[in-house]
Amino acid sequence: MSYSVGQVAGFAGITVRTLHHYDEIGLLSPSGRSHAGHRRYDDADLDRLQQILFYRELGFPLEEVAVLLDDPDADPQEHLRRQHRLLADRIEKLQQMAAAVEHAMEARKMGINLSPEEKFEVFGEYDPDQYAEESLARWGDTEPYRQSTRRAASYTKEDWLRIKAEGAGNTHAFVALMDAEVAPDSESAMELAEQHRQQITRNFYDCTYEIHTGLAEMYVADERFRSTYEQIRPGLAAYLKEAFIANAARNA
């Protein structure tokens, strides 16, 4: 059985012009011609076309495809082995790309659903999405991260203003204790530490005492957090750390 150039183009999902080009460069010459001189392709030609299209899909230039197909030392089994290797490599690369896209999608989920104007109104010059990828890399496989992501995605501007006010009130109360020279392991400081922990639990994720003391360590160890608190009141980051740890210890 033989097929016309139009039939072959339809089978393969390519244009007649592409088949003409393959014939012109000697990559795929039809095995026969009709009485009128039109190209006729047999099953062996279709097999070769399938090989050509496979290598083209993987990005091989036509010159290299011709070398691969016309290699006198390559048998059909060798072609299959080569194709299997190439497909395995492609699958691995595609999986890596898919993983990267999934990570980007998760990072975007961290984005707060506010307009640029609302974000500025709530957060000022600080961009809450700036560290989304870092947060995903550090905590993306944890339940607190997933909880926080789900809640943050649902908050309105009013919700964020409320959360911001709660946090500011707690911070200012800590500063007042420091100004009054109240010890960080005092009852008042530990109560504020507990208030801080409960605010996190209420607004973002279930903040255990273990997690809360981990935050305390980060407030001092991470320059970005420490700088933020030090600008509010020198020594505040260390004070918060001691208060958080004391509160966790009394609830152990």
C-alpha positions in Angstrom: 0.0 0.0 0.0 1.2 3.5 -0.8 0.1 6.9 0.3 -0.1 10.3 -1.3 1.9 13.3 0.0 -1.4 14.8 1.3 -2.4 11.6 3.1 1.1 11.4 4.8 1.0 15.0 5.8 -2.4 14.4 7.4 -1.2 11.3 9.2 1.8 13.1 10.6 0.3 16.4 11.3 2.7 18.3 9.2 2.5 20.3 5.9 2.9 19.0 2.4 5.6 21.7 2.0 7.6 20.0 4.9 7.5 16.7 3.1 8.6 18.3 -0.1 11.5 19.9 1.7 12.5 16.6 3.3 12.5 15.1 -0.2 14.6 18.0 -1.7 17.3 17.6 0.9 17.4 13.8 0.7 16.1 13.2 4.2 12.9 11.4 3.2 12.5 10.6 -0.5 9.3 8.7 -1.3 9.8 5.1 -2.5 7.6 5.5 -5.5 5.8 7.8 -7.9 2.3 7.6 -9.4 1.8 7.4 -13.2 1.3 11.1 -13.1 4.7 11.6 -11.3 3.2 12.4 -7.9 5.1 11.2 -4.7 3.9 7.9 -3.2 5.0 6.8 0.3 5.1 3.2 1.6 5.1 1.9 5.2 8.9 2.0 5.4 8.8 5.7 4.4 6.3 6.3 7.2 8.6 4.5 9.7 11.4 6.8 8.6 9.2 9.9 8.9 8.2 8.8 12.4 11.9 8.7 13.3 12.6 12.1 11.8 9.7 13.7 13.7 10.8 12.1 16.9 14.3 13.6 16.7 12.9 16.9 15.5 10.6 17.0 18.5 13.7 16.7 20.7 15.4 19.6 19.0 17.8 17.9 16.6 18.7 19.8 13.5 17.8 18.1 10.2 21.5 17.6 9.4 22.0 15.6 12.6 18.8 13.7 12.0 20.1 12.5 8.7 23.4 11.4 10.2 21.6 9.4 12.9 19.1 7.7 10.5 21.8 6.9 7.9 24.3 5.5 10.3 25.3 2.2 8.8 26.2 0.7 12.2 22.9 1.5 13.8 20.2 -1.1 13.7 16.5 -0.6 14.6 17.1 -1.8 18.2 19.9 0.8 18.6 17.5 3.6 17.5 15.0 2.5 20.1 17.6 2.4 22.8 18.8 5.9 21.8 15.2 7.2 21.7 14.6 5.7 25.2 17.6 7.5 26.6 16.6 10.8 25.0 13.1 10.5 26.2 14.3 9.6 29.7 16.4 12.8 29.7 13.6 14.9 28.4 11.2 13.5 31.0 13.7 14.3 33.8 14.1 17.9 32.5 10.4 18.3 32.2 9.9 17.1 35.7 12.4 19.6 36.9 10.7 22.3 35.0 7.3 21.2 36.4 8.7 21.2 39.9 10.0 24.7 39.4 6.7 25.9 38.1 4.9 24.3 41.1 7.3 26.1 43.4 6.6 29.3 41.7 2.8 28.7 41.9 3.2 28.0 45.6 5.2 31.1 46.1 2.5 33.1 44.3 0.0 31.6 46.7 1.9 33.4 49.4 1.0 36.6 47.7 -1.5 38.7 49.5 -4.7 39.4 47.6 -4.6 43.2 47.7 -4.2 45.8 45.0 -0.8 47.6 44.9 -2.4 50.6 46.5 -3.9 48.6 49.3 -0.6 46.8 49.9 1.1 50.2 50.2 -1.6 51.4 52.6 -1.2 48.4 54.8 2.5 47.6 54.6 4.1 50.8 53.4 7.3 50.3 51.5 7.7 46.7 52.8 6.7 44.1 50.2 5.2 41.1 52.0 5.8 38.9 48.9 9.5 39.8 48.7 10.5 36.7 50.7 7.9 34.3 49.4 10.3 32.0 47.7 12.7 32.0 50.7 9.7 31.1 53.0 8.7 28.4 50.6 12.2 26.9 50.6 12.5 27.0 54.3 9.0 26.0 55.5 7.1 25.0 52.4 6.7 21.4 53.5 5.3 22.2 57.0 1.8 22.4 58.2 2.2 25.9 59.7 3.3 27.2 56.3 0.3 25.7 54.6 -2.1 27.1 57.3 -0.6 30.5 57.0 -0.8 30.4 53.2 -4.5 29.5 53.2 -5.4 32.2 55.7 -3.3 34.9 54.1 -4.9 34.3 50.7 -8.4 35.0 52.2 -7.6 38.2 54.1 -9.0 41.6 53.0 -7.4 45.0 53.6 -9.4 45.4 56.8 -8.1 42.0 58.1 -4.5 43.0 57.5 -5.0 46.4 59.1 -6.5 44.6 62.2 -3.6 42.2 62.3 -1.1 45.0 61.9 -2.7 47.0 64.7 -2.7 43.9 67.0 1.0 43.4 66.3 1.9 47.0 66.8 0.0 47.1 70.1 1.9 44.1 71.4 5.2 45.5 70.3 4.6 48.9 72.0 3.6 47.1 75.2 6.9 45.3 75.2 8.7 48.6 74.7 6.8 50.1 77.6 8.0 47.3 79.8 11.6 47.8 78.7 11.3 51.6 79.4 10.0 50.7 82.9 12.9 48.3 83.3 10.7 45.3 83.9 12.6 42.1 83.5 11.8 39.9 80.4 11.0 36.9 82.6 8.5 38.9 84.6 4.9 38.0 84.7 4.0 41.0 82.7 6.5 40.2 79.9 5.5 36.6 79.8 1.8 37.6 79.5 2.7 39.7 76.5 4.7 36.9 75.0 1.7 34.6 75.4 -0.5 37.3 73.8 2.0 37.4 70.8 1.9 33.6 70.5 -1.9 33.6 70.5 -2.0 36.4 67.9 0.0 34.2 65.6 -2.2 31.2 66.2 -5.3 33.2 65.7 -4.2 35.0 62.5 -1.7 32.6 60.8 -1.0 29.1 62.1 -1.0 27.0 65.2 2.0 28.5 67.0 3.3 26.0 69.6 5.6 27.0 72.3 8.4 25.2 70.5 7.7 27.2 67.3 7.4 30.4 69.4 10.9 29.9 70.9 12.2 29.2 67.4 10.9 32.6 66.4 12.6 34.1 69.4 15.9 32.7 68.2 15.3 34.0 64.7 14.5 37.5 65.9 18.1 37.7 67.3 20.0 35.5 64.8 18.5 36.9 61.5 19.9 40.4 60.8 16.7 41.4 59.0 14.5 40.7 62.1 17.0 42.0 64.6 17.4 45.3 62.6 13.7 45.8 62.4 13.2 45.4 66.2 16.4 47.4 67.0 15.0 50.3 65.0 11.9 50.3 67.2 13.9 50.1 70.5 17.5 49.1 71.0 17.7 45.7 72.7 14.1 44.8 71.8 15.0 41.7 69.8 16.9 40.2 72.7 14.2 41.2 75.2 11.5 39.4 73.1 13.7 36.3 72.9 14.0 36.1 76.7 10.3 36.8 77.2 9.3 34.1 74.7 11.6 31.5 76.2 10.5 32.3 79.7 6.8 32.0 78.7 7.5 28.7 77.0 9.4 27.4 80.1 6.5 28.2 82.5 4.1 26.3 80.2 6.3 23.3 79.7 
